[in-house]
């Protein structure tokens, strides 16, 4: 009987671990998603306030979009990110990079 209980306890621990890891990864994904969108919004806002020069803002946006595209953060699609940022701050369209190549 004890052996059976030990097997059941070990099995339940093994099956519970992936769900714990999954929730931790989901939390990290949500954090990264919010962080990426937040930096995009901040860059556009700082440009609008005149705190960033156009080339600085363009370079920052390019790097952020490369990061989002490369890491496929959550379900963020590059077009969705762009639409959300420009809806929040339409003036950012003036510095939005057309291409995301680092060499541009």
Secondary structure, 3 states (H helix, E strand, C coil): CHHHHHHHHHHHHHHHHHHHHHHHHHHHHHHHHHHHHHHHHHHHHHHHCCCCCHHHHHHHHHHHHHHHHHHCCCCCCHHHHHHHHHHHCHHHHHCCCCCCCCCC
